[in-house]
Amino acid sequence: MNRKTLVLPAVIGLLAPVLAACGGSGSGSSGGGTIVVGTTDQFEATKEAPAPLDPAYAYDVGTWNILRQTVQTLMIQPKGEGDPVPEAAEKCGFTDTGNERYACTLREGLKFANGDKITASDVKYSIDRAMRIKADSGVFALLSTVDTVETQGDREVIFHLKTADATFPYKLSTPVAGIVNPADYQKDKLRDGFDIDGSGPYTLSASKKGDAITTATFTKNPNYKGILKVNNDKVEMRSFSDATAMGSALSKGDIDVMTRTMSPEQIQKLGDNTDGNIDLVEMPGLEIRYLAFNTTAATVKTKAVREAMAQVIDRGELVSKVYGTEAEPLYSLVPATITGHSNSFFNKYGDPSVTKAKSLLTQANITTPVKLTLHYTTDHYGPATKDEFEQLQKQLNASGLFDVSIKGTPWSTFRQAEQKGKYDVYGMGWFPDFPDADNYLAPFLDKDNTLGSPYANSEIIGTLIPESRREADRLAASKSLTAIQDIVATDVPMIPLWQGKQYVAARDDVTGTAYVLNSSSTLQLWELGRGTGS
């Protein structure tokens, strides 16, 4: 029987799963044969990015989903959400009232998958290495508040921070803080290829075609020590060229689970179907999409051009025509379910208005139509991305104020070009590193931002971000966070578009699907098991 499992938020900002159908039990079962998971994520080692799975480099949801299965972190986001809890650590916590000294004690008997003992010096080595290498992906910026790392004996690690950072426990749960073996990872050079040596719940074996992974096989790590219960012995993750091929494989029984990214049509069809043996699981999501600008580029350097685009774009129409009920309009970089969210763009621009947009351009002496190219990636955010950009093109051109063309590029090329400033306007998505408003603002607006954006606001960088991080009570940080969002709406270095839900489809003898994705779109393959179909 095909049913739709709906995983509902318990409270704002805390997304705790609630089971409503078969195929979603979190209990799992050991063994039961290899579970095969499909994804449209592509994993390539290119000349420009030869080390996609090095924790000091990786910084997209696909590669992080491989690392989270294989590389252990001191902290981890718990099942059912909430504040991070110790994982490789036995205990962690701030030891001062100013949130500037953070200490962890490692679990006893920790080992890498190859049997090598893990000590505090390995943790220090891993953190120092990521900060030293400063990979151009920008992931090292997550550790920007770290001043020095100290060890005391084999099990004590102390982080001395440059400034207060209440979000630091979350950052220690991200793969850039993963513990790597110094024997396998050079201190000042990235590790090319797809080999991973960690202490997470699984080991990885990658099948390749050319420079790309076709199948990633995760095998239960007998040396793993942590809080996770691993409900299976082996999971295969297969990469598909598109959602159609992935959906066909699920229908045929070639795969057991279909993850990101399904098409809106597939989701609709699976949700409406009342027959068969495939369940659709719907979960609240914290994914956002936005347009970003190279604010030094001639076409968009004048703020009025960016403001006029913000004034013309109709998010409601965009969402309804492309994504239906699977997304919601977004008027800030911070999603509506995150503490500190403010509808800053709606407060400033209100409903779409060509008249107001024309006035902005006229006052700035901008000749219309403004000619622009909107760039998007063809293979990273799902098959509806092209439709989305066609709709944006239609809206902007219909205003008579813009002459917009669109251009799609594969992710492996797109990401490098974007970071090098080759695009004036481009579309990006964001899956949070951790569910806090800081992680929707600092990665784009702080020093060493992940976009390589030239935009910099001294008040945001020097005052508001540090101010917000001093507040352990995240509600108390809302004043600073709102001020940041208001500045973004005024300066328009980017335009938020929508936030989406997330979905998993699985054959109904697979258990644990309600927890296989957390709110940050992190795959938790250890939750999957075999049960009885219903």
N, C-alpha and C positions, 0 to 999 in steps of 0.2 A: 504493500500500500504506500503510495507516494503522499507524504504529508509535508507541510511547511513547518519547520521548527523556528520559533521566534525567540530570540534571546534578548530580553528587555533590560534596560538600565534600572538598577535598584534606586539610585539617587543621582542627582546631577554630579558628574565628574567621577562617579564610581560605578563602573559598568559591570555588574555582577550577573552571570548567566542564570537564566531560569529555564528549565527544560520543559518543552511542550510537545515532543513527538519522539518516535523511535529513531534510532540512529544517532541519538544525541546524548546517551548516558555517559557520564564521566567516569564510570567505574572501570571500564576497559577489561581486557583479559590478556593474559600472557600468551605469547606465541601466536598460533593460529595461522601461520604462514606469513609471507611477506606482504605488507600493505603497500599498494602502489598509489602514489599521489601525482596528479598532473599539475603543471604550471605553464604559463606562457612566458615566465621570466627566462631570459637568455643569459648564459654565463660564458663570457668570452675573455680570453687573454690576448689582448691586442698589443701592437707595438706601442700605442699611446698609453695603455693601461695593462701592463704585463702581469700585475700582481693583484687580481681582482678579489682574492680571498684572504689577503693579509689583513689582520685586524687593524693595523696601522694605516691602511688605505681604504678598505671597503666602507662605502657610505651610501648604500641604497637598500631598499627593503628586500630585494632578492638575495643579494650576497649576505646581508645580515641574517636572513632566515637560514642560510647554511651555517653561518658561524654560531648562531644561538644553539644549534644542536650539538656542536662539536667543541666549542671553546668556552670554558667556564669563567664566570665573573664572580667577584666577591659578593655582589648583591644580585637579586633577581626580582622581577615583578611577579607577585604571587598569583596563583590560580584564583579567579574571581576578582582580580584587580586589588586596589589599595596601595599603600605605601610599600616600597621595596623591602625585601627581607633577606637575611644572609643566605648565601648559597655555597660558594667555596669557603666563605667565612663562617665561623661559628657564632661570632657576634661582631657588630659594628655600631659605632655611634659617635656623635660629637662629644668631645670631652671638655668643651669650654662653652661659656654662655654666648659667645659671639659667632658661633658657627664657622670657626676658622681652623679648627683642629679636629680631624676625623681619624679615629683609630679602629682597626679591625684585627681580630684574632682568627687565624686560619683554623679550619678543622684539622684534627689529628689524622695522620695517615693519608693525606692527599697525594695522589700520584697522577702523572700524565698517563695517557693511554698506553704508552710503551713501557710503563713500569717505573720510570724515573720519579724520584721523590720531588714534591713541590714544596718550596720554602718561601719565606717572606721575601727573600732576595729575588726570586723569580717574578713575584708581583711587582716589585720595584723596577726590575729590568724591563718588564712589559710596558709599564706606564711611562717610564723614562724614554723608552724606545719610540713610542708613538709620538711623544712630544718632541723628540730630537729629529725624527725623520720629517715631520711636518709635511705630510703628503698633500699633493695638490687637490685631493678630494675635499680637503677642509675638515675632515673628521676629527683631527687633533684639537680643534677649537672646543670640543666638548670638555677637554681637560684644561681649558685656559685659566681656570682659577687655581690650579695646582702650582704651588711654589716649589716645594721640595717633597720628596718621599723618603721617609726614614724607616729603618727596620730595627727591631730589637729581638735578637734571637731568631729562631727559625719560624716563629709563628706570628710575630707582632709586626703590623704595618701601620705607620702613622703618616697621614697626609697633612702637610702644613699648607694652608691655602693663602693666596695673596689677599683675598677679600672674602667676606662672609658669603656663603653659598648654600642656602637651605636645600637646593636641588641636587647637591652633590651625591647623595645616596642613589638617586636615579641614574646619574651619569656613570656610577660604578656598576650599573646593571647593563650597560650597553657594550657591544662587542669591541669598541676601541679600548676598553679597559679589560679585555679578555687576557687571561694568563697564558703566555706562550713559553715554550721551552727554549732557553738560550742556546741549546745545542743545535736547534733547527732554524732559529731566526736571528740573523745578524743584527747587531745593535744599531747600525746606521744605514741599512739597505733593506728594501722591501724583498719579500720572498716571492719570486715569480711562479706562475703556474697555479695548480689547483691542489697541492698537497697541504694538509692541515694536521698539525700535531697539538692536540689540546687535552683537556681533562673533562670535557662535557659528557652528556649522557650517551653520545654516539661517537663512533669513528666514521670517517668518510672514505669511500672509494669512488672515484669518478671515471665514468666511461666517456670517451671523447670522440668527436669527429672534427678533425682539423684542430682549430684553436678554441673549440666550444665544447662544453659539457652537454652530453645528451641525456645521461642518467646519473644521478647522484645517489649512491647507495649508503644508507646510514645503518650501521650495525651496532647493536647495544654494546656499550663499553663496560667490560667486566671490572675495570678499575675505578669506575665512577663513584664518587662519594659526594652527595649533596641532598637537597630536600626533594628532588623530583622522583616520582614513581614512574618508571618506564613500563608502559603497558604492552610493549611489543618487542620482538627480538630484532626485527629488521624492517626498514621502510625504504622504498625506492621512490625517488622524485624524478619524474620525466619531464623534460622541456619540450613543449609543442610550439610549432611555428605560429599558431593562431588559436583563438578560442573555438573555432569550428572543429578543427582537428582534435582538440582536447575533449570537446563535448561528444564527438563521435566515439572516441576511445572509451569514455565512461559508459555510453550506451551499449557498446559491444562487450563490456566487462573487461577491457584491457587495463583499465585503471579502476581503483576503488573510490578515489576522492578527487574532486576537481576544485582547485583553489583559484587564486588570482591568475589571469583576470578573465571573468566571464563577460559575455556581451549582455547588454540590456535585454535583447530578444531572448537569449537563453534563460536568463533569470525569470523573465515573465512567463515563458513556456513552462519551466519547471515549477513555478509557483502556482500556475493554473491547473497543472496536470493532477488528476486524482487517482491515476492508475500507475502501475509499474512498481519498481523496487528501488527507486532513487529518491532520496530526501533532500530538500533544499533547506539550509540553515541560514537564517537572516540574523545578523548581529549589528548592534550600533557600531559605527565606525568613526574614526577620528582623522580619516584621510581628507585632505583638502586639495583643491586645484586653484591655480592663480596664474595671472600673466605677470611676467617680470620685465623690467626695462634696463637696458644699458643706458644709464642716465647721462652719459657723456656722448652718446651717439647723436649725430646732427639731427636726425629725424625726430627724436623724442627728447632732446636736451631741454627744450623749453617746457616748463612744467604745465603750461596751458594745454599742450597736446595730450599729455597724460591725463590731466583733469577732464578734458573733453571726452576722452575714451571712457573714463569712469562714469561720466554723466550719461553717455549714450547706451552702454551695455545693459541689457535687460536680463538679469540673472534668472528671473522667474520663467521667462520664455525659453531661455537656454536650457534650463533644467527640464522643463516639461516636454520640450520637443526632442531632447536627446536622451535623458535618463529617467524620465517619468518619476515614479515614487521612490526611486533608488538613490536620490540625492536631494539636497535642499540648498536654496540660495545662501550664500555666505557673504557677510558684509564686514568681515575682519579676518586677519590671518589666524585668529584664535577661534576655534570652533565653538558653537553655542553651548555645548555640554561641558566645557572646561571652565573652571573657576577663573574669573578675571576677564571673561569675554565681554566685548562691547561692540555694538553695531555701528562702529565709527563711520564707515563709508555711507551707510544709509542716513545717519545723522547729518552728514555733510552734504550729500548729493540728493537725497530723497529718491523719488521715483525717476525713471529714465526720462530725459528731456532733451530733444534736439535743439530747442530754442535756447536753453541754458548753455548747452555745449557750444553752440554757434557764438553766443555772447562772449564766452571765455576765449575763444580763438580770435574773435574780432578785437577784443581789448588788448590781446598780445600781438596784434598785427601779423597773424599767421594766415598765409594764403591757403585757401581750400580749393579742391580737396587735398588733404595731407596724404601723401603716398607712403604706404608702409607695407612691410612683409611680416606676417605673423608666422613664427616657426614653431613646429611641434614635433614630438617624437612618435614614430609610427609603431613602435613595438614594445613600449614599456608601461604605459598606463591603460592599456586595453583597447579593444577594437573600435570603441565609440569616440576615441580622441579625434579622429578625422571629422566625424559628424559634428563634434563640438566646435571645431575650428571653422568649419563651413558655416555654422550658425553665427559665430562671432563675425566672420567676414560679411555675412548677409546683413547683420544688424548695423555694423559700422558703415558699410557702403550705402545702405538704404537711407542713412542720415544725410547723405550728400556732402558730408564734411570730410570723408575719408575715401581714399582709393586703396583698398586693402587686397593684397594677394596672400596666399598661404602656401607654406612649403613644409612637407614632412620629411624627416630624416631618421634613420635607425639610431637607437639609443647610444650605441658604442661611438658613433660619430657626433651625435647631437650633444652629448654631455661634455665632450672635450671642447667643442666649438663654443658652447655656451660659456664655459668657464674662462675661455680665452677672449671673451668679449666680441665674438664674431656676429652675434645676433643683436639687433636693436630691440626687438620685442619677441618674447618666446614664452611658451606655456610650460609650466612645471607642476608637479604634484608633490605632496609632502605627507609621508607617513611618519608620525612622531617617534622620536627616539625614546620618549617617555611622556606620559600624559600630564603635562604641566604647561601652563601658558608660556613660561619662559622658553620652552622648546619650539614654540611657533613664532618667536620673535628674535631671540638672540642668534640663532643660526643664520638669519638673513640680514640682521641689522648690526651685529656686534663686529669687532675686529675679526679679520680672517673669516669672513662669512662664506658659507658653503657655495654660494653662487658665483663668487669672484666679482660681486657687484661693486662698482665704484661709489655707490651711494653711501654716505656716512653722515650721521647726525650727531654732533658732539653732546647734545643733551641726553640722547638715548644711550650712547656709549659710556659717557662719563658719569652720568647721574642716575638715570632711570633704571637701567638694567641692574647695576650694583645695588640700588635702593630696593628693588623688588626681591633680589636674592637674599637680602638680610632678613626677610620675613619668613619664619618657619610656618606661621599661620598664613596659608596662601590667600585666604580671603582678605587678610590685612595688606597684602601686596597689590590688591586690585586698583588702588589709586595710581600707583606707578605704572601698572600694566595698561590701564585705560589711557593714560597720558601718552604712552608709546603708540598705542593703536590710533589715537587722534592725530599724532604727528605723521604717521604713515598715510592716513587718509588725506592729509593736507599736502604732503610732499609727493605722494603717489610714486614711490619707487617700484611698486607692484600693485596689482588689482586682484583682490580675492574674488573667486567666482562661485565655488560651491563646496559643500562637504558631503561625503557619501557614506552610505551604509556598506557593509561588507557581507559577502556570501560564500558559503561552501556547499557544494553538492556532493553527496556520498551515497554509495550503495547501502541498503538498509541493514546489512549485517556488520557494518562498521560502527563501532562505539566511540564515544569521546569527541564527537564532532562539535559539540557545543563549546568545547574549550580548545579546539585545535588552532583557533586564532584568538589572540587577545585584542584589546581595544586599539593597540598600536600596530595592528596587522602583523604581529609576530607569530610565525608558525610554531606551534608547540606539538611536534610530531609524537612526543612521548605520551600524549593523551590518547592516541588512537589505539584501538584494539579490535578484536573480533567478538561478535555476539551472535544473537539469533535474529534473523530478519523478521519483520512484522508485516 
